[in-house]
């Protein structure tokens, strides 16, 4: 799922090239196109950079669309939206996993806890940096 049709086209081409079938590609702004559907697992790599993040000036991000990187003034805007909206889309016992910036683990754990998730935890990447936080959706 992506709100950018061009990004969906690239993902679809990659899936076909790699021989992955049975994947549904959907243009949607987060969960807007999924009303009434529930999932056991939602994994997201949303935009999580603040609009003034110094990484945006680096060469490694030069070819990335800004809207795929920047969430807003704090960098937590999209993470907050996902944490708040996901309980409606998750089956009881389902998990939400969110990639985030290395310094955002504590804030994302707070967002997940505030949204009612249990078993909230952050996982480190191979460099030892906090990069993915998630939580368990309680029964609704």
The first five atom37 places (N, CA, C, CB, O) and aatype in JSON, in Angstrom:
{
  "aatype": [20, 20, 20, 20, 20, 20, 20, 20, 20, 20, 20, 20, 20, 20, 20, 20, 20, 20, 20, 20, 20, 20, 20, 20, 20, 20, 20, 20, 20, 20, 20, 20, 20, 20, 20, 20, 20, 20, 20, 20, 20, 20, 20, 20, 20, 20, 20, 20, 20, 20, 20, 20, 20, 20, 20, 20, 20, 20, 20, 20, 20, 20, 20, 20, 20, 20, 20, 20, 20, 20, 20, 20, 20, 20, 20, 20, 20, 20, 20, 20, 20, 20, 20, 20, 20, 20, 20, 20, 20, 20, 20, 20, 20, 20, 20, 20, 20, 20, 20, 20, 20, 20, 20, 20, 20, 20, 20, 20, 20, 20, 20, 20, 20, 20, 20, 20, 20, 20, 20, 20, 20, 20, 20, 20, 20, 20, 20, 20, 20, 20, 20, 20, 20, 20, 20, 20, 20, 20, 20, 20],
  "atom_mask": [
    [1, 1, 1, 1, 1],
    [1, 1, 1, 1, 1],
    [1, 1, 1, 1, 1],
    [1, 1, 1, 1, 1],
    [1, 1, 1, 1, 1],
    [1, 1, 1, 1, 1],
    [1, 1, 1, 1, 1],
    [1, 1, 1, 1, 1],
    [1, 1, 1, 1, 1],
    [1, 1, 1, 1, 1],
    [1, 1, 1, 1, 1],
    [1, 1, 1, 1, 1],
    [1, 1, 1, 1, 1],
    [1, 1, 1, 1, 1],
    [1, 1, 1, 1, 1],
    [1, 1, 1, 1, 1],
    [1, 1, 1, 1, 1],
    [1, 1, 1, 1, 1],
    [1, 1, 1, 1, 1],
    [1, 1, 1, 1, 1],
    [1, 1, 1, 1, 1],
    [1, 1, 1, 1, 1],
    [1, 1, 1, 1, 1],
    [1, 1, 1, 1, 1],
    [1, 1, 1, 1, 1],
    [1, 1, 1, 1, 1],
    [1, 1, 1, 1, 1],
    [1, 1, 1, 1, 1],
    [1, 1, 1, 1, 1],
    [1, 1, 1, 1, 1],
    [1, 1, 1, 1, 1],
    [1, 1, 1, 1, 1],
    [1, 1, 1, 1, 1],
    [1, 1, 1, 1, 1],
    [1, 1, 1, 1, 1],
    [1, 1, 1, 1, 1],
    [1, 1, 1, 1, 1],
    [1, 1, 1, 1, 1],
    [1, 1, 1, 1, 1],
    [1, 1, 1, 1, 1],
    [1, 1, 1, 1, 1],
    [1, 1, 1, 1, 1],
    [1, 1, 1, 1, 1],
    [1, 1, 1, 1, 1],
    [1, 1, 1, 1, 1],
    [1, 1, 1, 1, 1],
    [1, 1, 1, 1, 1],
    [1, 1, 1, 1, 1],
    [1, 1, 1, 1, 1],
    [1, 1, 1, 1, 1],
    [1, 1, 1, 1, 1],
    [1, 1, 1, 1, 1],
    [1, 1, 1, 1, 1],
    [1, 1, 1, 1, 1],
    [1, 1, 1, 1, 1],
    [1, 1, 1, 1, 1],
    [1, 1, 1, 1, 1],
    [1, 1, 1, 1, 1],
    [1, 1, 1, 1, 1],
    [1, 1, 1, 1, 1],
    [1, 1, 1, 1, 1],
    [1, 1, 1, 1, 1],
    [1, 1, 1, 1, 1],
    [1, 1, 1, 1, 1],
    [1, 1, 1, 1, 1],
    [1, 1, 1, 1, 1],
    [1, 1, 1, 1, 1],
    [1, 1, 1, 1, 1],
    [1, 1, 1, 1, 1],
    [1, 1, 1, 1, 1],
    [1, 1, 1, 1, 1],
    [1, 1, 1, 1, 1],
    [1, 1, 1, 1, 1],
    [1, 1, 1, 1, 1],
    [1, 1, 1, 1, 1],
    [1, 1, 1, 1, 1],
    [1, 1, 1, 1, 1],
    [1, 1, 1, 1, 1],
    [1, 1, 1, 1, 1],
    [1, 1, 1, 1, 1],
    [1, 1, 1, 1, 1],
    [1, 1, 1, 1, 1],
    [1, 1, 1, 1, 1],
    [1, 1, 1, 1, 1],
    [1, 1, 1, 1, 1],
    [1, 1, 1, 1, 1],
    [1, 1, 1, 1, 1],
    [1, 1, 1, 1, 1],
    [1, 1, 1, 1, 1],
    [1, 1, 1, 1, 1],
    [1, 1, 1, 1, 1],
    [1, 1, 1, 1, 1],
    [1, 1, 1, 1, 1],
    [1, 1, 1, 1, 1],
    [1, 1, 1, 1, 1],
    [1, 1, 1, 1, 1],
    [1, 1, 1, 1, 1],
    [1, 1, 1, 1, 1],
    [1, 1, 1, 1, 1],
    [1, 1, 1, 1, 1],
    [1, 1, 1, 1, 1],
    [1, 1, 1, 1, 1],
    [1, 1, 1, 1, 1],
    [1, 1, 1, 1, 1],
    [1, 1, 1, 1, 1],
    [1, 1, 1, 1, 1],
    [1, 1, 1, 1, 1],
    [1, 1, 1, 1, 1],
    [1, 1, 1, 1, 1],
    [1, 1, 1, 1, 1],
    [1, 1, 1, 1, 1],
    [1, 1, 1, 1, 1],
    [1, 1, 1, 1, 1],
    [1, 1, 1, 1, 1],
    [1, 1, 1, 1, 1],
    [1, 1, 1, 1, 1],
    [1, 1, 1, 1, 1],
    [1, 1, 1, 1, 1],
    [1, 1, 1, 1, 1],
    [1, 1, 1, 1, 1],
    [1, 1, 1, 1, 1],
    [1, 1, 1, 1, 1],
    [1, 1, 1, 1, 1],
    [1, 1, 1, 1, 1],
    [1, 1, 1, 1, 1],
    [1, 1, 1, 1, 1],
    [1, 1, 1, 1, 1],
    [1, 1, 1, 1, 1],
    [1, 1, 1, 1, 1],
    [1, 1, 1, 1, 1],
    [1, 1, 1, 1, 1],
    [1, 1, 1, 1, 1],
    [1, 1, 1, 1, 1],
    [1, 1, 1, 1, 1],
    [1, 1, 1, 1, 1],
    [1, 1, 1, 1, 1],
    [1, 1, 1, 1, 1],
    [1, 1, 1, 1, 1],
    [1, 1, 1, 1, 1],
    [1, 1, 1, 1, 1]
  ],
  "atom_positions": [
    [[0.85, -1.16, 0.0], [0.0, 0.0, 0.0], [0.9, 1.23, 0.0], [-0.97, -0.01, 1.22], [1.9, 1.29, 0.72]],
    [[0.53, 2.18, -0.8], [1.24, 3.45, -0.87], [0.27, 4.47, -1.44], [2.55, 3.35, -1.75], [-0.65, 4.12, -2.17]],
    [[0.47, 5.71, -1.09], [-0.41, 6.73, -1.67], [0.11, 7.24, -3.01], [-0.55, 7.9, -0.7], [-0.57, 8.0, -3.69]],
    [[1.32, 6.82, -3.38], [1.95, 7.27, -4.62], [1.82, 6.18, -5.69], [3.44, 7.63, -4.38], [2.46, 5.14, -5.58]],
    [[1.01, 6.42, -6.73], [0.84, 5.41, -7.78], [2.16, 5.01, -8.45], [-0.12, 5.91, -8.82], [2.32, 3.86, -8.86]],
    [[3.09, 5.94, -8.59], [4.39, 5.62, -9.2], [5.16, 4.63, -8.33], [5.22, 6.89, -9.42], [5.8, 3.71, -8.85]],
    [[5.11, 4.81, -7.01], [5.78, 3.88, -6.1], [5.13, 2.5, -6.18], [5.74, 4.4, -4.65], [5.83, 1.48, -6.12]],
    [[3.82, 2.46, -6.31], [3.12, 1.18, -6.44], [3.51, 0.47, -7.73], [1.61, 1.4, -6.4], [3.64, -0.75, -7.76]],
    [[3.69, 1.23, -8.79], [4.09, 0.64, -10.07], [5.47, 0.0, -9.95], [4.09, 1.71, -11.19], [5.7, -1.1, -10.47]],
    [[6.39, 0.67, -9.29], [7.73, 0.11, -9.09], [7.64, -1.16, -8.24], [8.68, 1.15, -8.41], [8.28, -2.17, -8.56]],
    [[6.86, -1.11, -7.16], [6.71, -2.29, -6.31], [6.1, -3.46, -7.08], [5.84, -1.95, -5.09], [6.53, -4.6, -6.93]],
    [[5.09, -3.17, -7.9], [4.48, -4.22, -8.71], [5.45, -4.82, -9.71], [3.26, -3.68, -9.44], [5.5, -6.04, -9.88]],
    [[6.23, -3.98, -10.36], [7.25, -4.47, -11.29], [8.27, -5.35, -10.57], [7.95, -3.28, -11.98], [8.65, -6.4, -11.08]],
    [[8.71, -4.91, -9.4], [9.67, -5.69, -8.64], [9.09, -7.04, -8.22], [10.13, -4.92, -7.4], [9.77, -8.06, -8.3]],
    [[7.84, -7.05, -7.79], [7.2, -8.31, -7.38], [7.12, -9.28, -8.56], [5.79, -8.05, -6.81], [7.42, -10.46, -8.41]],
    [[6.72, -8.78, -9.71], [6.63, -9.64, -10.9], [8.01, -10.16, -11.31], [5.99, -8.88, -12.08], [8.17, -11.34, -11.62]],
    [[8.99, -9.27, -11.3], [10.36, -9.64, -11.69], [10.91, -10.72, -10.76], [11.28, -8.41, -11.68], [11.64, -11.61, -11.21]],
    [[10.57, -10.65, -9.48], [11.08, -11.6, -8.5], [10.2, -12.84, -8.35], [11.21, -10.92, -7.17], [10.52, -13.74, -7.58]],
    [[9.09, -12.88, -9.09], [8.23, -14.06, -9.09], [7.28, -14.15, -7.9], [9.06, -15.26, -9.12], [6.81, -15.24, -7.57]],
    [[6.99, -13.02, -7.26], [6.04, -13.02, -6.15], [4.64, -12.82, -6.69], [6.39, -11.93, -5.12], [4.37, -11.83, -7.37]],
    [[3.76, -13.74, -6.39], [2.37, -13.62, -6.81], [1.47, -13.44, -5.6], [1.94, -14.84, -7.62], [1.92, -13.54, -4.46]],
    [[0.21, -13.17, -5.85], [-0.76, -13.07, -4.79], [-0.62, -11.83, -3.93], [-0.68, -14.25, -3.93], [-1.11, -11.8, -2.8]],
    [[0.05, -10.82, -4.44], [0.21, -9.58, -3.68], [-0.76, -8.55, -4.24], [1.69, -9.06, -3.75], [-0.84, -8.34, -5.45]],
    [[-1.48, -7.92, -3.36], [-2.41, -6.87, -3.76], [-1.74, -5.52, -3.5], [-3.78, -6.98, -2.98], [-1.32, -5.24, -2.38]],
    [[-1.63, -4.71, -4.53], [-1.06, -3.37, -4.42], [-2.22, -2.38, -4.42], [-0.06, -3.07, -5.58], [-3.05, -2.39, -5.33]],
    [[-2.26, -1.53, -3.4], [-3.39, -0.66, -3.2], [-2.93, 0.77, -2.98], [-4.23, -1.13, -2.02], [-2.05, 1.02, -2.16]],
    [[-3.53, 1.71, -3.73], [-3.27, 3.13, -3.52], [-4.19, 3.6, -2.4], [-3.49, 3.97, -4.83], [-5.41, 3.56, -2.52]],
    [[-3.57, 4.05, -1.31], [-4.37, 4.49, -0.16], [-3.52, 5.4, 0.72], [-4.9, 3.28, 0.65], [-2.3, 5.26, 0.78]],
    [[-4.19, 6.31, 1.4], [-3.54, 7.14, 2.41], [-3.69, 6.4, 3.73], [-4.16, 8.59, 2.47], [-4.73, 6.47, 4.38]],
    [[-2.64, 5.69, 4.12], [-2.63, 4.82, 5.28], [-3.8, 3.84, 5.23], [-2.69, 5.65, 6.58], [-3.9, 3.1, 4.26]],
    [[-4.66, 3.82, 6.2], [-5.72, 2.81, 6.24], [-7.0, 3.22, 5.54], [-6.04, 2.48, 7.66], [-7.98, 2.47, 5.56]],
    [[-7.03, 4.37, 4.92], [-8.26, 4.89, 4.33], [-8.9, 3.91, 3.33], [-7.98, 6.22, 3.63], [-10.13, 3.82, 3.27]],
    [[-8.11, 3.2, 2.56], [-8.65, 2.27, 1.56], [-8.89, 0.87, 2.08], [-7.72, 2.2, 0.41], [-9.15, -0.04, 1.3]],
    [[-8.82, 0.69, 3.39], [-8.95, -0.65, 3.97], [-10.1, -0.78, 4.96], [-7.67, -1.01, 4.66], [-10.1, -1.65, 5.82]],
    [[-11.09, 0.09, 4.82], [-12.22, 0.07, 5.74], [-12.83, -1.32, 5.8], [-13.29, 1.1, 5.32], [-13.1, -1.94, 4.77]],
    [[-13.06, -1.81, 7.02], [-13.69, -3.11, 7.21], [-12.74, -4.29, 7.16], [-14.73, -3.29, 6.2], [-13.16, -5.41, 7.46]],
    [[-11.49, -4.09, 6.78], [-10.52, -5.19, 6.72], [-9.7, -5.22, 8.0], [-9.6, -5.04, 5.49], [-9.39, -4.18, 8.57]],
    [[-9.36, -6.43, 8.43], [-8.49, -6.57, 9.59], [-7.3, -7.46, 9.23], [-9.27, -7.15, 10.79], [-7.36, -8.28, 8.32]],
    [[-6.24, -7.26, 9.98], [-4.98, -7.95, 9.69], [-4.37, -8.47, 10.98], [-3.99, -7.0, 8.98], [-4.61, -7.93, 12.06]],
    [[-3.58, -9.52, 10.86], [-2.85, -10.07, 11.99], [-1.53, -9.34, 12.2], [-2.6, -11.57, 11.79], [-0.97, -9.35, 13.3]],
    [[-1.03, -8.71, 11.14], [0.26, -8.03, 11.21], [0.24, -6.85, 10.26], [1.42, -9.0, 10.87], [-0.15, -6.98, 9.1]],
    [[0.67, -5.7, 10.75], [0.89, -4.52, 9.92], [2.32, -4.08, 10.15], [-0.15, -3.37, 10.24], [2.73, -3.83, 11.29]],
    [[3.09, -3.99, 9.08], [4.48, -3.55, 9.13], [4.58, -2.32, 8.25], [5.48, -4.67, 8.68], [4.12, -2.33, 7.11]],
    [[5.18, -1.25, 8.79], [5.26, -0.01, 8.03], [6.63, 0.64, 8.17], [4.18, 0.94, 8.48], [7.23, 0.64, 9.25]],
    [[7.09, 1.19, 7.09], [8.28, 2.04, 7.06], [7.8, 3.42, 6.6], [9.42, 1.45, 6.1], [8.03, 3.81, 5.46]],
    [[7.12, 4.14, 7.49], [6.54, 5.43, 7.1], [7.6, 6.53, 7.09], [5.4, 5.82, 8.04], [8.71, 6.33, 7.58]],
    [[7.27, 7.68, 6.53], [8.15, 8.82, 6.68], [8.32, 9.12, 8.18], [7.59, 10.08, 5.92], [7.35, 9.15, 8.93]],
    [[9.58, 9.35, 8.6], [9.79, 9.62, 10.02], [10.84, 10.7, 10.28], [10.2, 8.36, 10.72], [11.26, 10.89, 11.42]],
    [[11.26, 11.4, 9.24], [12.21, 12.48, 9.44], [11.47, 13.79, 9.7], [13.12, 12.63, 8.22], [10.4, 14.04, 9.14]],
    [[12.04, 14.61, 10.55], [11.53, 15.96, 10.77], [11.88, 16.81, 9.56], [12.1, 16.58, 12.08], [12.86, 16.54, 8.87]],
    [[11.1, 17.83, 9.31], [11.31, 18.65, 8.12], [12.67, 19.34, 8.11], [10.22, 19.69, 8.02], [13.14, 19.72, 7.04]],
    [[13.3, 19.51, 9.26], [14.62, 20.14, 9.3], [15.74, 19.15, 9.63], [14.62, 21.26, 10.32], [16.82, 19.57, 10.04]],
    [[15.5, 17.86, 9.45], [16.5, 16.84, 9.77], [17.75, 17.02, 8.9], [15.92, 15.43, 9.58], [17.63, 17.14, 7.68]],
    [[18.93, 17.04, 9.49], [20.16, 17.25, 8.71], [20.46, 16.12, 7.73], [21.32, 17.41, 9.65], [21.21, 16.33, 6.77]],
    [[19.89, 14.92, 7.94], [20.13, 13.82, 7.01], [19.56, 14.12, 5.61], [19.5, 12.54, 7.55], [20.01, 13.54, 4.62]],
    [[18.59, 15.01, 5.54], [17.98, 15.33, 4.25], [18.97, 15.96, 3.28], [16.8, 16.27, 4.45], [18.78, 15.89, 2.06]],
    [[20.03, 16.58, 3.79], [21.02, 17.21, 2.94], [22.09, 16.24, 2.45], [21.68, 18.35, 3.67], [22.9, 16.59, 1.6]],
    [[22.09, 15.02, 2.98], [23.12, 14.05, 2.63], [22.9, 13.43, 1.26], [23.18, 12.98, 3.66], [21.78, 13.37, 0.78]],
    [[23.98, 12.96, 0.65], [23.89, 12.37, -0.69], [23.1, 11.06, -0.73], [25.27, 12.13, -1.23], [22.56, 10.71, -1.78]],
    [[23.03, 10.34, 0.39], [22.32, 9.06, 0.4], [20.82, 9.21, 0.21], [22.59, 8.33, 1.69], [20.15, 8.24, -0.14]],
    [[20.28, 10.4, 0.43], [18.85, 10.63, 0.26], [18.52, 11.52, -0.94], [18.27, 11.25, 1.51], [17.37, 11.91, -1.13]],
    [[19.51, 11.83, -1.73], [19.34, 12.78, -2.84], [18.29, 12.33, -3.86], [20.65, 12.98, -3.55], [17.64, 13.18, -4.47]],
    [[18.1, 11.04, -4.04], [17.17, 10.55, -5.07], [15.83, 10.11, -4.5], [17.79, 9.41, -5.81], [14.95, 9.67, -5.24]],
    [[15.67, 10.23, -3.19], [14.41, 9.83, -2.56], [13.41, 10.97, -2.61], [14.66, 9.39, -1.11], [13.77, 12.12, -2.37]],
    [[12.14, 10.67, -2.92], [11.13, 11.73, -2.88], [10.98, 12.23, -1.44], [9.76, 11.21, -3.42], [10.88, 11.44, -0.5]],
    [[10.96, 13.53, -1.28], [10.88, 14.13, 0.06], [9.64, 13.64, 0.83], [10.85, 15.66, -0.06], [9.71, 13.44, 2.04]],
    [[8.53, 13.45, 0.14], [7.31, 13.02, 0.83], [7.43, 11.59, 1.36], [6.11, 13.12, -0.1], [6.64, 11.19, 2.22]],
    [[8.39, 10.82, 0.87], [8.62, 9.48, 1.4], [9.49, 9.5, 2.65], [9.26, 8.6, 0.33], [9.64, 8.47, 3.32]],
    [[10.07, 10.64, 2.96], [11.01, 10.76, 4.08], [10.5, 11.62, 5.22], [12.29, 11.31, 3.58], [10.67, 11.28, 6.39]],
    [[9.87, 12.74, 4.88], [9.52, 13.75, 5.87], [8.07, 13.58, 6.33], [9.73, 15.16, 5.3], [7.14, 13.56, 5.52]],
    [[7.92, 13.45, 7.66], [6.59, 13.28, 8.24], [5.98, 14.62, 8.65], [6.65, 12.35, 9.44], [4.76, 14.75, 8.72]],
    [[6.81, 15.59, 8.93], [6.33, 16.89, 9.41], [7.37, 17.54, 10.3], [5.0, 16.74, 10.17], [8.53, 17.14, 10.3]],
    [[6.96, 18.52, 11.06], [7.92, 19.27, 11.88], [8.69, 18.42, 12.89], [7.2, 20.35, 12.6], [9.86, 18.7, 13.15]],
    [[8.06, 17.39, 13.47], [8.73, 16.59, 14.5], [9.26, 15.26, 13.97], [7.8, 16.32, 15.63], [10.15, 14.67, 14.59]],
    [[8.74, 14.79, 12.86], [9.09, 13.47, 12.34], [8.2, 12.36, 12.89], [10.51, 13.15, 12.67], [8.26, 11.23, 12.41]],
    [[7.37, 12.67, 13.87], [6.51, 11.66, 14.5], [5.07, 11.68, 13.98], [6.51, 11.85, 15.99], [4.26, 10.86, 14.4]],
    [[4.75, 12.59, 13.09], [3.36, 12.77, 12.67], [2.75, 11.5, 12.07], [3.28, 13.89, 11.67], [1.66, 11.1, 12.48]],
    [[3.43, 10.86, 11.12], [2.87, 9.66, 10.49], [2.9, 8.47, 11.44], [3.63, 9.33, 9.21], [1.99, 7.65, 11.43]],
    [[3.94, 8.36, 12.25], [4.01, 7.3, 13.24], [2.84, 7.4, 14.22], [5.34, 7.34, 14.0], [2.25, 6.4, 14.6]],
    [[2.52, 8.62, 14.61], [1.4, 8.86, 15.52], [0.07, 8.47, 14.86], [1.36, 10.34, 15.94], [-0.76, 7.82, 15.49]],
    [[-0.12, 8.86, 13.61], [-1.35, 8.5, 12.89], [-1.51, 6.99, 12.79], [-1.35, 9.1, 11.49], [-2.6, 6.47, 13.01]],
    [[-0.42, 6.3, 12.47], [-0.49, 4.84, 12.34], [-0.8, 4.17, 13.67], [0.82, 4.3, 11.79], [-1.65, 3.28, 13.73]],
    [[-0.14, 4.59, 14.73], [-0.38, 3.99, 16.04], [-1.82, 4.2, 16.47], [0.57, 4.58, 17.09], [-2.44, 3.29, 17.04]],
    [[-2.37, 5.37, 16.22], [-3.74, 5.67, 16.62], [-4.78, 4.92, 15.79], [-4.0, 7.17, 16.52], [-5.8, 4.49, 16.31]],
    [[-4.51, 4.75, 14.5], [-5.49, 4.15, 13.6], [-5.4, 2.62, 13.52], [-5.32, 4.72, 12.22], [-6.39, 1.97, 13.2]],
    [[-4.26, 2.05, 13.81], [-4.05, 0.62, 13.61], [-4.96, -0.29, 14.44], [-2.65, 0.29, 13.91], [-5.35, -1.34, 13.94]],
    [[-5.31, 0.06, 15.68], [-6.15, -0.89, 16.43], [-7.46, -1.28, 15.74], [-6.48, -0.3, 17.77], [-7.95, -2.39, 15.93]],
    [[-8.02, -0.4, 14.95], [-9.25, -0.71, 14.22], [-8.97, -1.71, 13.1], [-9.89, 0.58, 13.65], [-9.85, -2.49, 12.73]],
    [[-7.78, -1.69, 12.55], [-7.42, -2.55, 11.42], [-6.81, -3.88, 11.85], [-6.46, -1.83, 10.51], [-6.7, -4.8, 11.05]],
    [[-6.42, -3.98, 13.11], [-5.76, -5.2, 13.58], [-6.75, -6.12, 14.27], [-4.63, -4.85, 14.53], [-7.62, -5.69, 15.03]],
    [[-6.6, -7.4, 13.99], [-7.38, -8.41, 14.71], [-6.85, -8.46, 16.14], [-7.28, -9.82, 14.01], [-5.69, -8.14, 16.38]],
    [[-7.7, -8.86, 17.1], [-7.18, -9.05, 18.46], [-5.98, -9.99, 18.44], [-8.29, -9.59, 19.4], [-6.04, -11.07, 17.84]],
    [[-4.92, -9.59, 19.09], [-3.69, -10.37, 19.06], [-2.8, -10.04, 17.89], [-4.02, -11.83, 19.04], [-1.74, -10.65, 17.73]],
    [[-3.2, -9.08, 17.05], [-2.38, -8.67, 15.91], [-1.27, -7.73, 16.35], [-3.25, -8.0, 14.85], [-1.33, -7.14, 17.43]],
    [[-0.28, -7.61, 15.52], [0.9, -6.8, 15.82], [1.04, -5.63, 14.85], [2.16, -7.66, 15.78], [0.73, -5.75, 13.67]],
    [[1.51, -4.52, 15.38], [1.92, -3.37, 14.57], [3.4, -3.18, 14.78], [1.12, -2.08, 14.96], [3.86, -3.06, 15.91]],
    [[4.17, -3.14, 13.69], [5.61, -2.9, 13.72], [5.9, -1.66, 12.88], [6.41, -4.14, 13.2], [5.48, -1.57, 11.73]],
    [[6.64, -0.72, 13.46], [6.93, 0.54, 12.8], [8.42, 0.81, 12.76], [6.21, 1.69, 13.5], [9.09, 0.81, 13.79]],
    [[8.95, 1.03, 11.55], [10.33, 1.49, 11.46], [10.36, 2.97, 11.81], [10.93, 1.23, 10.02], [9.42, 3.71, 11.5]],
    [[11.43, 3.4, 12.46], [11.56, 4.8, 12.86], [13.02, 5.18, 12.95], [10.85, 5.05, 14.21], [13.9, 4.34, 12.79]],
    [[13.27, 6.44, 13.21], [14.63, 6.93, 13.36], [15.27, 6.38, 14.63], [14.65, 8.44, 13.39], [14.58, 6.02, 15.58]],
    [[16.6, 6.32, 14.63], [17.35, 5.73, 15.73], [17.12, 6.44, 17.06], [18.81, 5.73, 15.4], [17.31, 5.84, 18.12]],
    [[16.73, 7.7, 17.03], [16.5, 8.44, 18.28], [15.02, 8.52, 18.64], [17.07, 9.86, 18.15], [14.66, 9.22, 19.59]],
    [[14.16, 7.82, 17.92], [12.72, 7.93, 18.13], [12.1, 6.77, 18.9], [12.03, 8.05, 16.82], [10.89, 6.76, 19.12]],
    [[12.89, 5.8, 19.32], [12.35, 4.62, 19.98], [11.48, 4.94, 21.17], [13.46, 3.73, 20.4], [10.37, 4.42, 21.28]],
    [[11.96, 5.77, 22.08], [11.2, 6.09, 23.28], [9.88, 6.77, 22.93], [12.02, 7.0, 24.21], [8.84, 6.43, 23.5]],
    [[9.92, 7.71, 22.0], [8.7, 8.41, 21.6], [7.7, 7.46, 20.95], [9.02, 9.56, 20.64], [6.5, 7.55, 21.22]],
    [[8.17, 6.56, 20.1], [7.25, 5.62, 19.42], [6.67, 4.63, 20.42], [7.99, 4.87, 18.28], [5.49, 4.27, 20.33]],
    [[7.47, 4.18, 21.37], [6.91, 3.31, 22.42], [5.79, 4.04, 23.16], [8.01, 2.87, 23.42], [4.77, 3.44, 23.5]],
    [[5.98, 5.32, 23.41], [4.94, 6.12, 24.06], [3.69, 6.22, 23.22], [5.46, 7.5, 24.37], [2.58, 6.14, 23.74]],
    [[3.85, 6.41, 21.91], [2.69, 6.48, 21.02], [1.92, 5.16, 21.03], [3.14, 6.82, 19.59], [0.69, 5.16, 21.07]],
    [[2.64, 4.06, 20.99], [1.99, 2.75, 20.98], [1.27, 2.48, 22.29], [3.01, 1.65, 20.72], [0.14, 1.99, 22.3]],
    [[1.91, 2.81, 23.39], [1.26, 2.61, 24.7], [0.02, 3.49, 24.82], [2.25, 2.93, 25.84], [-1.01, 3.03, 25.32]],
    [[0.11, 4.74, 24.37], [-1.04, 5.65, 24.44], [-2.2, 5.16, 23.59], [-0.63, 7.06, 24.0], [-3.36, 5.44, 23.89]],
    [[-1.9, 4.42, 22.51], [-2.95, 3.88, 21.64], [-3.51, 2.56, 22.16], [-2.39, 3.69, 20.23], [-4.38, 1.97, 21.53]],
    [[-3.01, 2.09, 23.31], [-3.56, 0.89, 23.92], [-2.84, -0.41, 23.59], [-4.94, 0.76, 23.53], [-3.33, -1.48, 23.93]],
    [[-1.7, -0.33, 22.92], [-0.96, -1.54, 22.59], [-0.27, -2.1, 23.82], [0.08, -1.27, 21.48], [0.14, -1.35, 24.71]],
    [[-0.16, -3.41, 23.87], [0.57, -4.08, 24.93], [1.85, -4.67, 24.38], [-0.29, -5.17, 25.58], [2.1, -4.63, 23.17]],
    [[2.67, -5.23, 25.26], [3.94, -5.85, 24.88], [4.76, -4.93, 23.99], [3.68, -7.18, 24.15], [5.45, -5.38, 23.07]],
    [[4.7, -3.64, 24.27], [5.42, -2.65, 23.47], [6.92, -2.82, 23.68], [4.97, -1.2, 23.83], [7.39, -2.9, 24.81]],
    [[7.65, -2.88, 22.56], [9.1, -3.07, 22.63], [9.75, -2.46, 21.4], [9.45, -4.57, 22.74], [9.1, -2.22, 20.38]],
    [[11.03, -2.21, 21.52], [11.82, -1.69, 20.41], [12.93, -2.69, 20.11], [12.4, -0.28, 20.74], [13.53, -3.26, 21.01]],
    [[13.18, -2.89, 18.83], [14.21, -3.82, 18.37], [15.34, -3.03, 17.72], [13.63, -4.86, 17.37], [15.12, -2.02, 17.04]],
    [[16.54, -3.5, 17.94], [17.72, -2.83, 17.41], [18.13, -3.44, 16.07], [18.89, -2.92, 18.41], [17.89, -4.62, 15.81]],
    [[18.76, -2.62, 15.23], [19.27, -3.1, 13.96], [20.66, -3.71, 14.18], [19.33, -1.95, 12.9], [21.13, -3.8, 15.31]],
    [[21.31, -4.11, 13.1], [22.62, -4.76, 13.21], [23.69, -3.82, 13.76], [23.05, -5.29, 11.86], [24.72, -4.29, 14.27]],
    [[23.47, -2.52, 13.68], [24.42, -1.55, 14.23], [24.11, -1.26, 15.7], [24.39, -0.26, 13.42], [24.79, -0.45, 16.33]],
    [[23.08, -1.9, 16.25], [22.72, -1.7, 17.64], [21.83, -0.5, 17.88], [23.95, -1.55, 18.44], [21.62, -0.11, 19.03]],
    [[21.3, 0.1, 16.82], [20.44, 1.28, 16.95], [18.97, 0.87, 17.04], [20.66, 2.23, 15.75], [18.54, -0.07, 16.37]],
    [[18.21, 1.57, 17.87], [16.77, 1.32, 17.98], [16.11, 1.76, 16.67], [16.15, 2.07, 19.2], [16.13, 2.94, 16.34]],
    [[15.51, 0.81, 15.92], [14.98, 1.15, 14.61], [13.57, 0.66, 14.34], [15.87, 0.6, 13.58], [12.92, 1.16, 13.42]],
    [[13.07, -0.31, 15.11], [11.71, -0.82, 14.89], [11.04, -0.99, 16.24], [11.74, -2.17, 14.1], [11.57, -1.66, 17.13]],
    [[9.87, -0.4, 16.39], [9.08, -0.57, 17.61], [7.74, -1.18, 17.23], [8.89, 0.79, 18.36], [7.23, -0.96, 16.13]],
    [[7.2, -1.93, 18.16], [5.91, -2.56, 17.88], [5.15, -2.86, 19.14], [6.1, -3.82, 17.08], [5.65, -2.74, 20.26]],
    [[3.92, -3.26, 18.9], [3.07, -3.62, 20.02], [1.97, -4.57, 19.6], [2.48, -2.38, 20.64], [1.66, -4.72, 18.42]],
    [[1.39, -5.2, 20.59], [0.33, -6.18, 20.44], [-1.02, -5.52, 20.65], [0.52, -7.35, 21.43], [-1.24, -4.81, 21.63]],
    [[-1.92, -5.76, 19.71], [-3.27, -5.2, 19.81], [-4.11, -6.08, 20.72], [-3.93, -5.08, 18.39], [-4.25, -7.28, 20.5]],
    [[-4.67, -5.47, 21.74], [-5.53, -6.21, 22.66], [-6.9, -6.44, 22.02], [-5.68, -5.45, 24.0], [-7.26, -5.79, 21.04]],
    [[-7.65, -7.37, 22.57], [-9.0, -7.67, 22.07], [-9.85, -6.4, 22.07], [-9.68, -8.78, 22.92], [-9.74, -5.56, 22.97]],
    [[-10.69, -6.28, 21.06], [-11.52, -5.07, 20.91], [-12.91, -5.3, 21.45], [-11.6, -4.64, 19.45], [-13.75, -4.39, 21.41]]
  ]
}
